[in-house]
Amino acid sequence: MTGRDLSRRRFLGLGAGLAALAGCARVPTTGPVTQVSASADTPGRVGIDVDPQPPPRKASPEIIVAGFLQSMTSPQNSYRIAREYLTEAAARSWDPESGAVIYDATTNTPVVTGSTAGLKAPIIARLDAAGRYRPVTGQSIDLDFGITRADGELRISRPPDGLVLSLFAFSRAYSTVALYFTSLTRPFLVPELVHLPQATSNPTTAVTDLLDGPSDWLAGAVTNVFPTGTKLSSDAVAVDNAGVSTVPLSPEVTRLTDAQRRQVAAQVSWTLAAYPQVSRVRFTVGGTSVAIPGAAEDDTVSTGLFTSMSPLISSDLPTMKVLRRGVLGQVSDQSGTFTPLRGLLGADSGGESPAGVAVEPSGGFWAVVDSSRQNLLSWQEGARVTRQLASGTGLLRPQVSTDGTCWTVSVQGDSSRFIAVGNSRGRLQIRADELATRRVVAFSVSPDLARVAVVLQDRGDRVLAMLRIRPTTGGAPGVVVDGLREYHLQGSDSGLTLIDDVGWISATELMVVARATADSPGAPYQIALDGSDGMAVGPLSGVNIVSLSTLPRSDGINVLALTDGGQVLRFEDRYRWRTVADQVTGMGICI
């Protein structure tokens, strides 16, 4: 898990960006343009902002519409400035807190004809009232702002339902905060992202949102340990000069056991880690500190107390292992020397090359799909035999999840089903009805075991999708994989039109291989788990990436990329990848 700010956005260019902020060619020119820095209360970044201004006297329809669109990024005082662009009746009825649409303003601007003004544009995503992001495709807005005259000035009589934000405005004005809940079946915390206006995002709003609980979609996989009815007992979560955040809670929390108090403290500590000014957290009820097991003498806690609830590793130099000419071996990070592993699939290999391999995160064993793609096997370095785990048809490259379970997908035609075998060789019963009529071409189970990202193929389209992993109801064994959500990402970047592969790089972020067209080279992109915040990470040109191997970590990125020519590239920084091996057909990365 990471406490770093997740609000990183692509730099879109200042000149084009200021126009896109309002979604039109003209923006109000009466407000000051200032260099701003992220507030101490807000996970943000340095940037150039245009301060929204009230409507000037005798403003034209163009200025009224542009000013209204721009001022929707200013939530202070219940969007007071934005309401000044509306008629009195419209200002009373408009509900900016109901959600938002994020639209493509690159070639779509308001159209003003005489005294009328409208906006037609494709919708990239929607935000619900809680700030949860949902990519969409095939939807558009068609607004008529109903320009009318009130007291001698032009005003808008028909505002949209909720907010309307260009992608640039959303990128500049919103920050992303991970709310952490407790897994129903695992000892892990599970994040859910919300996008909040930077101007009002602070520890108080984050804790309030956390107390409201997870979305209905995630609720089947997690629990909010806070008792029903728990709320903040004062208006603010205070942060002192030493970085101690005091969270005043209502008396319901006094009913919790020691273990439950530790869980809620972990949820809050990880959530508030998004705010750099918070270093430690203290909980109070009625002004008296709440005892948290393991807390410091001053009754404060930090994320360091709850590292056991994170499924992520911390490793700057993981071990790189590859399948080269049918032989599994280790690659030296410094010299690139390939050293075959001991045993049947390493130095003693003499059979057909496996179709897919994956290594357990700590390097303890391998999951292997044989050349026929009909058998899932396990193998330990040094062993002269493999063990049969399961069989199927058209098995995909396997994955060994955080708990040591070996996963693959059996694909027959346009039907897919998950296969998972635990480290005790017990077959996990998985119900995934939504995939019975879908063709999966790649998948990756999240490190907290609450989600699985899949790439779905439908004729020529390949789209990223997310499913949740939840326990079955009624005490039946196994899990249900459902809640399929497709992420159509091409609206935010045309390079994300076709998705080839996916892997988790942290608790909140993925890396995908994507391309603009079937003939375009594959390139890696870093995206948030909800499909927001897509960012190209290179290599820039001359390379066609076809697959990835990732090792989720808490403090950086561990990724290997395989090219169509068999080269393995290791991620070092954005746009900087280093070649570490060649003549490779499969790879794994472990501690």
C-alpha positions as CSV (number, residue, x, y, z in Angstrom):
1,M,0.0,0.0,0.0
2,T,1.1,3.5,-0.4
3,G,0.4,6.7,1.3
4,R,1.7,8.8,-1.5
5,D,-0.5,11.2,-3.3
6,L,-2.4,9.4,-6.0
7,S,-3.5,12.6,-7.8
8,R,-0.7,12.5,-10.4
9,R,-2.1,13.6,-13.8
10,R,-0.7,13.8,-17.2
11,F,0.7,17.2,-18.2
12,L,-1.5,18.4,-21.0
13,G,0.2,21.6,-22.0
14,L,-0.5,25.0,-20.5
15,G,-1.8,26.8,-23.6
16,A,-4.3,24.1,-24.6
17,G,-5.1,23.3,-21.0
18,L,-6.4,26.7,-20.0
19,A,-8.8,26.6,-22.9
20,A,-9.8,23.0,-22.1
21,L,-10.4,24.0,-18.5
22,A,-13.6,25.7,-19.5
23,G,-14.1,23.6,-22.6
24,C,-14.2,26.6,-24.9
25,A,-11.9,28.9,-26.8
26,R,-12.5,31.9,-24.5
27,V,-12.2,32.0,-20.7
28,P,-12.7,34.9,-18.3
29,T,-9.7,37.2,-18.4
30,T,-10.5,39.3,-15.4
31,G,-9.3,36.8,-12.7
32,P,-5.7,36.6,-11.6
33,V,-3.4,33.9,-13.0
34,T,-1.2,32.7,-10.1
35,Q,1.4,30.1,-9.4
36,V,-0.1,27.8,-6.7
37,S,1.2,25.0,-4.6
38,A,-0.6,22.1,-3.0
39,S,-2.3,23.0,0.2
40,A,-0.9,21.5,3.4
41,D,-4.3,19.9,3.8
42,T,-4.6,18.5,0.3
43,P,-2.8,15.8,-1.6
44,G,-2.0,18.0,-4.7
45,R,0.8,19.3,-6.9
46,V,2.2,22.5,-8.1
47,G,0.4,24.0,-11.1
48,I,-1.0,27.0,-12.9
49,D,-4.6,27.8,-12.0
50,V,-7.0,30.5,-13.1
51,D,-8.9,31.7,-10.1
52,P,-12.7,31.5,-10.9
53,Q,-14.4,34.9,-10.9
54,P,-18.0,36.0,-10.6
55,P,-19.7,37.1,-13.9
56,P,-18.6,40.5,-15.0
57,R,-21.2,43.2,-15.9
58,K,-22.7,43.0,-19.4
59,A,-20.9,39.7,-20.1
60,S,-21.5,38.0,-23.4
61,P,-23.1,34.5,-23.6
62,E,-19.6,33.1,-24.3
63,I,-18.2,34.6,-21.1
64,I,-21.1,33.4,-19.1
65,V,-20.9,29.8,-20.3
66,A,-17.0,29.7,-20.0
67,G,-17.1,31.3,-16.5
68,F,-19.8,28.8,-15.3
69,L,-17.8,25.8,-16.6
70,Q,-14.6,27.1,-15.1
71,S,-16.2,27.9,-11.7
72,M,-17.4,24.3,-11.3
73,T,-13.9,23.6,-10.2
74,S,-14.4,25.9,-7.2
75,P,-16.5,24.1,-4.5
76,Q,-16.1,26.6,-1.7
77,N,-19.2,27.8,0.0
78,S,-21.4,25.3,-1.9
79,Y,-20.1,26.4,-5.3
80,R,-21.1,30.0,-4.6
81,I,-19.3,31.5,-7.6
82,A,-20.8,29.0,-10.0
83,R,-24.3,29.8,-8.7
84,E,-23.8,33.5,-9.5
85,Y,-23.9,32.5,-13.2
86,L,-27.4,31.1,-12.8
87,T,-30.8,32.6,-12.4
88,E,-32.1,32.7,-8.9
89,A,-34.4,29.7,-9.5
90,A,-31.7,27.7,-11.1
91,A,-29.2,28.5,-8.4
92,R,-31.6,27.2,-5.8
93,S,-32.4,23.9,-7.6
94,W,-28.9,23.1,-9.0
95,D,-27.2,20.2,-7.1
96,P,-23.5,20.2,-7.8
97,E,-23.0,17.5,-5.1
98,S,-25.0,14.9,-7.0
99,G,-22.0,13.8,-9.2
100,A,-20.1,14.9,-12.3
101,V,-19.5,14.0,-15.9
102,I,-16.0,14.3,-17.3
103,Y,-16.0,15.1,-21.0
104,D,-13.6,15.4,-23.9
105,A,-13.0,19.1,-24.6
106,T,-10.1,18.7,-27.0
107,T,-12.3,19.3,-30.1
108,N,-15.7,19.9,-28.4
109,T,-16.4,23.5,-27.2
110,P,-19.6,25.4,-26.3
111,V,-21.5,26.6,-29.3
112,V,-23.1,30.1,-29.0
113,T,-25.6,31.3,-31.5
114,G,-27.1,34.6,-30.8
115,S,-28.4,34.4,-27.2
116,T,-28.4,30.6,-27.0
117,A,-25.5,28.4,-25.9
118,G,-25.0,24.6,-25.8
119,L,-22.4,22.0,-25.4
120,K,-22.1,18.6,-27.2
121,A,-19.2,16.3,-26.3
122,P,-18.3,12.7,-25.6
123,I,-18.3,11.6,-22.0
124,I,-15.0,10.1,-20.8
125,A,-16.1,9.1,-17.3
126,R,-18.7,9.8,-14.5
127,L,-18.2,10.5,-10.8
128,D,-20.9,9.5,-8.4
129,A,-21.9,11.7,-5.4
130,A,-19.1,10.1,-3.3
131,G,-16.5,10.8,-6.0
132,R,-16.1,7.3,-7.4
133,Y,-14.8,7.3,-10.9
134,R,-16.4,5.1,-13.7
135,P,-15.0,5.2,-17.3
136,V,-17.7,5.1,-19.9
137,T,-17.9,4.8,-23.7
138,G,-20.6,5.6,-26.3
139,Q,-22.2,8.3,-24.1
140,S,-22.3,12.1,-24.7
141,I,-23.6,15.3,-23.2
142,D,-26.0,17.5,-25.1
143,L,-26.6,20.6,-23.0
144,D,-28.7,23.7,-23.7
145,F,-27.8,26.2,-21.0
146,G,-30.9,28.2,-21.4
147,I,-29.3,31.7,-21.6
148,T,-31.8,34.3,-20.4
149,R,-31.7,37.8,-19.1
150,A,-32.2,38.5,-15.4
151,D,-32.1,42.0,-13.9
152,G,-30.4,43.2,-17.1
153,E,-27.7,40.5,-17.1
154,L,-27.4,37.2,-19.0
155,R,-27.7,34.2,-16.8
156,I,-28.0,30.4,-17.2
157,S,-31.5,29.0,-16.5
158,R,-30.9,25.3,-17.3
159,P,-27.7,24.1,-15.6
160,P,-26.7,20.5,-16.0
161,D,-27.5,17.8,-13.4
162,G,-24.4,18.0,-11.2
163,L,-21.0,19.1,-12.4
164,V,-19.6,19.1,-16.0
165,L,-15.8,19.0,-16.1
166,S,-13.4,18.8,-18.9
167,L,-10.7,16.1,-18.5
168,F,-8.2,18.9,-18.0
169,A,-10.3,20.6,-15.3
170,F,-10.8,17.2,-13.5
171,S,-7.0,16.5,-13.7
172,R,-6.1,19.9,-12.3
173,A,-8.9,20.4,-9.7
174,Y,-9.3,17.0,-8.2
175,S,-7.1,14.8,-6.0
176,T,-7.4,11.1,-5.4
177,V,-7.6,9.6,-2.0
178,A,-7.6,5.8,-1.1
179,L,-10.1,4.9,1.6
180,Y,-9.0,1.6,3.3
181,F,-11.4,-1.1,4.4
182,T,-10.9,-4.5,6.0
183,S,-11.0,-7.6,3.9
184,L,-13.8,-10.1,4.8
185,T,-11.6,-13.1,4.3
186,R,-7.9,-12.0,4.5
187,P,-5.8,-10.1,7.0
188,F,-5.4,-7.2,4.6
189,L,-6.6,-3.7,4.1
190,V,-8.4,-3.1,0.8
191,P,-8.4,0.4,-0.9
192,E,-11.2,2.1,-2.7
193,L,-10.5,5.3,-4.6
194,V,-12.5,8.5,-4.3
195,H,-11.8,11.7,-6.2
196,L,-12.3,14.9,-4.2
197,P,-12.0,18.6,-5.1
198,Q,-8.5,19.7,-4.1
199,A,-10.0,22.8,-2.5
200,T,-12.0,20.8,0.0
201,S,-10.0,17.5,0.3
202,N,-8.6,17.2,3.8
203,P,-8.4,14.7,6.6
204,T,-11.9,15.6,7.8
205,T,-13.5,14.8,4.5
206,A,-11.5,11.6,4.1
207,V,-12.4,10.3,7.5
208,T,-16.1,11.3,6.9
209,D,-16.1,9.4,3.6
210,L,-14.4,6.4,5.3
211,L,-17.1,6.3,8.0
212,D,-19.7,6.3,5.3
213,G,-18.4,2.9,4.2
214,P,-17.5,1.2,0.9
215,S,-19.4,1.3,-2.3
216,D,-22.1,-1.3,-2.9
217,W,-19.7,-2.8,-5.5
218,L,-16.9,-3.4,-3.0
219,A,-19.1,-4.1,0.0
220,G,-19.3,-7.8,-0.7
221,A,-15.5,-8.2,-0.4
222,V,-14.7,-5.9,2.6
223,T,-16.1,-4.7,5.9
224,N,-16.0,-1.4,7.6
225,V,-15.2,-2.3,11.2
226,F,-16.6,1.0,12.6
227,P,-19.9,0.3,14.4
228,T,-23.1,1.5,12.6
229,G,-23.8,5.1,13.4
230,T,-20.2,6.1,14.2
231,K,-19.4,9.6,13.2
232,L,-17.0,12.5,13.9
233,S,-18.0,14.1,17.2
234,S,-16.7,17.5,16.1
235,D,-16.5,19.4,12.8
236,A,-12.9,18.8,12.0
237,V,-10.0,16.3,12.2
238,A,-7.3,18.5,13.6
239,V,-3.6,18.2,12.6
240,D,-1.1,19.9,14.9
241,N,2.4,21.2,14.0
242,A,4.0,17.9,14.9
243,G,1.9,16.1,12.3
244,V,-0.4,14.4,14.8
245,S,-4.0,14.1,13.6
246,T,-6.7,13.9,16.3
247,V,-9.8,12.0,15.1
248,P,-12.7,12.7,17.5
249,L,-15.2,9.9,17.3
250,S,-18.7,9.3,18.7
251,P,-19.1,6.8,21.6
252,E,-20.1,3.8,19.4
253,V,-16.4,2.9,19.0
254,T,-16.0,2.2,22.8
255,R,-17.9,-1.0,22.2
256,L,-15.2,-2.4,20.0
257,T,-12.8,-5.2,21.1
258,D,-9.0,-4.6,21.2
259,A,-8.7,-6.4,17.8
260,Q,-11.4,-4.3,16.3
261,R,-9.9,-1.0,17.6
262,R,-6.7,-2.0,16.0
263,Q,-8.5,-2.6,12.7
264,V,-10.2,0.8,12.6
265,A,-7.0,2.5,13.6
266,A,-5.3,0.8,10.6
267,Q,-8.1,1.9,8.3
268,V,-7.8,5.5,9.4
269,S,-4.0,5.6,9.5
270,W,-3.7,4.2,5.9
271,T,-6.4,6.6,4.6
272,L,-4.8,9.6,6.2
273,A,-1.4,8.7,4.8
274,A,-2.6,10.4,1.6
275,Y,-2.1,13.7,3.4
276,P,1.7,14.5,3.8
277,Q,1.1,16.7,6.8
278,V,-0.2,13.7,8.8
279,S,2.5,11.5,10.4
280,R,0.6,10.0,13.3
281,V,-3.0,9.6,14.4
282,R,-4.7,9.8,17.8
283,F,-8.3,8.8,18.4
284,T,-10.6,10.3,21.1
285,V,-14.1,10.0,22.4
286,G,-15.4,12.9,24.5
287,G,-11.9,14.3,24.7
288,T,-10.3,11.1,26.1
289,S,-7.9,9.1,24.1
290,V,-9.0,5.7,22.8
291,A,-6.6,2.9,23.7
292,I,-5.2,1.2,20.6
293,P,-3.2,-2.0,21.1
294,G,0.5,-1.2,20.3
295,A,0.1,2.6,20.3
296,A,2.9,4.8,21.5
297,E,2.9,6.3,25.0
298,D,1.1,9.4,23.7
299,D,-1.7,7.1,22.3
300,T,-0.7,7.8,18.7
301,V,-0.4,5.2,15.9
302,S,1.0,5.3,12.4
303,T,0.9,3.0,9.3
304,G,4.1,1.4,10.5
305,L,2.2,-0.3,13.3
306,F,0.0,-2.1,10.7
307,T,2.5,-3.3,8.1
308,S,1.2,-6.8,8.6
309,M,-2.1,-5.7,7.1
310,S,-0.4,-4.7,3.8
311,P,0.1,-7.4,1.2
312,L,2.9,-5.5,-0.5
313,I,6.7,-6.1,-0.3
314,S,9.5,-3.6,-0.1
315,S,12.3,-4.5,-2.5
316,D,14.5,-2.3,-4.5
317,L,16.3,-5.1,-6.3
318,P,14.0,-8.1,-6.9
319,T,15.2,-11.2,-8.5
320,M,14.6,-11.5,-12.3
321,K,13.9,-15.0,-13.7
322,V,13.2,-15.8,-17.3
323,L,12.3,-18.7,-19.6
324,R,15.0,-18.7,-22.2
325,R,15.1,-21.2,-25.0
326,G,12.9,-23.5,-22.9
327,V,15.1,-23.2,-19.8
328,L,14.2,-21.4,-16.6
329,G,17.0,-19.3,-15.2
330,Q,18.0,-16.2,-13.2
331,V,19.3,-13.0,-14.8
332,S,21.9,-11.0,-13.0
333,D,20.8,-7.4,-12.6
334,Q,24.3,-6.1,-13.0
335,S,25.8,-8.2,-15.8
336,G,22.7,-9.7,-17.5
337,T,24.3,-13.1,-17.1
338,F,21.8,-16.0,-17.5
339,T,22.2,-18.8,-15.0
340,P,19.9,-21.9,-15.4
341,L,18.0,-23.0,-12.3
342,R,18.7,-26.4,-11.0
343,G,16.2,-29.2,-11.8
344,L,13.7,-30.4,-14.4
345,L,12.7,-27.0,-15.8
346,G,16.1,-25.5,-15.5
347,A,19.5,-27.0,-16.3
348,D,18.0,-30.5,-16.8
349,S,15.3,-29.3,-19.2
350,G,15.0,-31.5,-22.2
351,G,11.3,-31.3,-23.1
352,E,9.0,-28.8,-24.7
353,S,9.1,-25.2,-23.5
354,P,6.2,-24.3,-21.1
355,A,3.5,-22.1,-22.6
356,G,3.4,-19.9,-19.5
357,V,5.2,-19.5,-16.2
358,A,4.8,-17.5,-13.0
359,V,6.9,-17.4,-9.9
360,E,5.6,-17.2,-6.3
361,P,6.3,-13.7,-4.9
362,S,9.0,-14.9,-2.5
363,G,10.5,-17.2,-5.1
364,G,9.5,-20.4,-3.4
365,F,8.0,-22.2,-6.4
366,W,6.7,-21.9,-9.9
367,A,3.3,-22.2,-11.5
368,V,3.6,-23.6,-15.0
369,V,1.2,-24.1,-17.9
370,D,2.5,-26.8,-20.2
371,S,3.0,-26.6,-23.9
372,S,-0.4,-28.1,-24.6
373,R,-2.1,-25.4,-22.5
374,Q,-4.1,-28.2,-20.9
375,N,-2.3,-28.7,-17.6
376,L,-1.5,-26.4,-14.6
377,L,1.6,-27.6,-12.8
378,S,3.8,-26.6,-9.9
379,W,7.6,-26.9,-9.7
380,Q,10.2,-26.1,-7.2
381,E,13.8,-25.3,-8.1
382,G,15.9,-28.4,-7.9
383,A,13.0,-30.8,-8.3
384,R,13.2,-33.4,-11.1
385,V,9.4,-33.7,-11.4
386,T,6.5,-31.4,-11.6
387,R,3.2,-31.8,-9.8
388,Q,-0.2,-31.7,-11.5
389,L,-2.5,-29.1,-10.0
390,A,-5.4,-28.9,-12.5
391,S,-6.4,-29.3,-16.1
392,G,-8.4,-27.3,-18.6
393,T,-8.5,-25.9,-22.2
394,G,-6.4,-23.1,-23.6
395,L,-5.0,-22.2,-20.2
396,L,-3.6,-18.7,-19.9
397,R,-0.3,-17.7,-18.4
398,P,-0.6,-18.5,-14.6
399,Q,-0.2,-16.2,-11.6
400,V,0.8,-17.1,-8.0
401,S,-1.1,-14.7,-5.8
402,T,-0.1,-13.2,-2.5
403,D,-1.3,-16.2,-0.4
404,G,0.5,-18.8,-2.7
405,T,-2.6,-19.8,-4.7
406,C,-1.9,-20.7,-8.3
407,W,-4.4,-19.1,-10.7
408,T,-5.1,-19.5,-14.4
409,V,-8.0,-19.2,-16.8
410,S,-9.4,-22.0,-18.9
411,V,-10.6,-20.6,-22.3
412,Q,-12.8,-22.4,-24.8
413,G,-14.2,-20.3,-27.6
414,D,-15.9,-17.3,-26.0
415,S,-16.2,-18.9,-22.6
416,S,-13.8,-18.5,-19.7
417,R,-13.5,-19.9,-16.2
418,F,-11.0,-19.4,-13.4
419,I,-9.0,-22.2,-12.0
420,A,-7.2,-21.7,-8.7
421,V,-5.4,-24.2,-6.5
422,G,-4.2,-23.3,-3.0
423,N,-0.7,-23.9,-1.7
424,S,-2.0,-27.0,0.1
425,R,-3.1,-28.3,-3.4
426,G,-6.7,-27.7,-2.5
427,R,-8.9,-26.7,-5.5
428,L,-10.6,-23.4,-4.8
429,Q,-14.3,-23.4,-5.9
430,I,-14.8,-20.3,-8.0
431,R,-18.1,-19.1,-9.5
432,A,-17.7,-16.5,-12.2
433,D,-20.9,-16.5,-14.2
434,E,-20.2,-13.3,-16.1
435,L,-17.2,-14.8,-17.8
436,A,-19.2,-17.8,-19.1
437,T,-19.8,-15.8,-22.3
438,R,-16.7,-13.7,-22.4
439,R,-13.2,-14.5,-23.7
440,V,-10.4,-13.6,-21.3
441,V,-6.9,-13.1,-22.8
442,A,-5.0,-11.9,-19.7
443,F,-5.7,-11.4,-16.0
444,S,-4.1,-10.3,-12.7
445,V,-5.3,-10.9,-9.2
446,S,-4.8,-7.9,-6.9
447,P,-2.3,-8.2,-4.0
448,D,-5.1,-7.9,-1.4
449,L,-7.0,-10.7,-3.2
450,A,-10.2,-8.5,-3.4
451,R,-10.2,-7.8,-7.1
452,V,-9.1,-9.4,-10.4
453,A,-8.3,-7.3,-13.5
454,V,-9.0,-9.0,-16.8
455,V,-8.5,-8.2,-20.5
456,L,-11.6,-9.2,-22.5
457,Q,-11.5,-9.9,-26.2
458,D,-14.6,-9.3,-28.3
459,R,-13.8,-9.7,-32.0
460,G,-11.2,-7.1,-32.7
461,D,-11.7,-5.2,-29.4
462,R,-9.7,-5.9,-26.2
463,V,-10.8,-4.0,-23.2
464,L,-9.7,-3.9,-19.6
465,A,-12.3,-4.9,-17.0
466,M,-12.4,-5.3,-13.2
467,L,-14.2,-7.9,-11.1
468,R,-14.4,-8.2,-7.3
469,I,-13.6,-11.4,-5.4
470,R,-15.9,-12.1,-2.5
471,P,-16.8,-15.0,-0.3
472,T,-19.9,-17.1,-1.1
473,T,-22.9,-16.5,1.0
474,G,-24.4,-19.0,3.4
475,G,-21.1,-20.4,4.5
476,A,-20.5,-22.4,1.3
477,P,-16.9,-22.9,0.4
478,G,-15.1,-21.0,-2.3
479,V,-15.5,-17.5,-3.8
480,V,-17.6,-15.5,-6.2
481,V,-15.9,-13.5,-8.9
482,D,-18.5,-11.0,-10.2
483,G,-19.4,-7.3,-10.6
484,L,-17.8,-7.0,-14.0
485,R,-16.9,-3.4,-14.9
486,E,-15.4,-2.6,-18.3
487,Y,-12.9,0.2,-18.5
488,H,-13.1,1.9,-21.8
489,L,-10.0,4.1,-21.6
490,Q,-9.5,5.4,-25.1
491,G,-11.5,8.6,-24.3
492,S,-8.6,9.8,-22.0
493,D,-5.8,8.6,-24.3
494,S,-6.1,7.0,-27.8
495,G,-3.1,4.9,-27.0
496,L,-5.3,2.9,-24.5
497,T,-7.8,1.7,-27.2
498,L,-6.6,-1.9,-27.3
499,I,-5.4,-3.6,-24.1
500,D,-3.0,-6.6,-24.4
501,D,-1.9,-7.4,-20.8
502,V,-2.3,-6.2,-17.2
503,G,-0.5,-6.5,-13.9
504,W,-0.8,-4.9,-10.4
505,I,2.1,-2.7,-9.4
506,S,0.7,-1.6,-6.0
507,A,-2.5,-1.9,-4.0
508,T,-4.0,1.0,-6.0
509,E,-2.3,1.0,-9.4
510,L,-2.0,-1.2,-12.5
511,M,0.3,-1.4,-15.5
512,V,-1.1,-2.4,-18.8
513,V,0.2,-3.0,-22.3
514,A,-1.9,-1.0,-24.7
515,R,-2.0,0.2,-28.3
516,A,-4.0,2.7,-30.4
517,T,-4.7,0.3,-33.3
518,A,-4.0,-3.4,-34.1
519,D,-1.0,-2.3,-36.1
520,S,0.4,0.1,-33.5
521,P,3.3,-1.0,-31.2
522,G,2.3,-2.0,-27.7
523,A,3.3,0.4,-24.9
524,P,3.1,0.3,-21.1
525,Y,0.7,2.6,-19.3
526,Q,0.3,3.2,-15.6
527,I,-3.3,3.6,-14.4
528,A,-5.3,3.7,-11.2
529,L,-7.4,0.7,-10.2
530,D,-10.6,2.5,-11.1
531,G,-9.4,3.3,-14.6
532,S,-8.5,6.9,-13.9
533,D,-5.2,8.7,-14.3
534,G,-3.8,6.9,-17.3
535,M,-0.1,7.8,-18.0
536,A,2.3,6.5,-20.6
537,V,5.5,5.3,-19.1
538,G,7.5,4.4,-22.3
539,P,9.7,3.2,-23.9
540,L,9.1,6.0,-26.3
541,S,9.7,4.4,-29.7
542,G,11.0,1.5,-31.6
543,V,9.8,-1.2,-29.2
544,N,6.7,-3.4,-29.3
545,I,5.8,-4.6,-25.8
546,V,3.6,-7.7,-25.7
547,S,3.5,-8.8,-22.1
548,L,4.4,-7.8,-18.5
549,S,5.5,-9.4,-15.3
550,T,4.9,-7.3,-12.1
551,L,5.7,-7.6,-8.4
552,P,3.4,-5.2,-6.4
553,R,5.4,-3.2,-3.9
554,S,4.9,-0.5,-1.3
555,D,7.6,2.0,-2.3
556,G,8.2,1.8,-6.1
557,I,7.6,-0.1,-9.2
558,N,8.8,-3.6,-10.1
559,V,8.0,-4.4,-13.7
560,L,9.6,-6.5,-16.5
561,A,8.3,-6.1,-20.1
562,L,8.7,-8.6,-22.9
563,T,9.0,-7.4,-26.5
564,D,7.9,-9.2,-29.6
565,G,11.6,-9.9,-30.3
566,G,12.2,-11.7,-27.0
567,Q,13.9,-8.9,-25.2
568,V,13.2,-8.3,-21.5
569,L,13.2,-4.7,-20.4
570,R,13.3,-3.6,-16.7
571,F,11.4,-0.5,-15.6
572,E,13.7,2.0,-13.9
573,D,11.8,5.3,-14.3
574,R,9.2,6.8,-16.5
575,Y,10.3,6.4,-20.1
576,R,13.5,4.7,-18.9
577,W,13.7,0.9,-19.4
578,R,16.9,-1.1,-19.4
579,T,17.4,-4.3,-21.5
580,V,18.3,-7.2,-19.2
581,A,17.9,-10.3,-21.3
582,D,17.1,-11.6,-24.8
583,Q,15.7,-14.7,-26.5
584,V,13.0,-14.9,-23.8
585,T,9.5,-16.3,-24.0
586,G,8.4,-16.1,-20.4
587,M,9.5,-14.3,-17.2
588,G,8.9,-13.8,-13.5
589,I,9.9,-11.4,-10.8
590,C,10.2,-12.2,-7.1
591,I,11.9,-11.1,-3.9
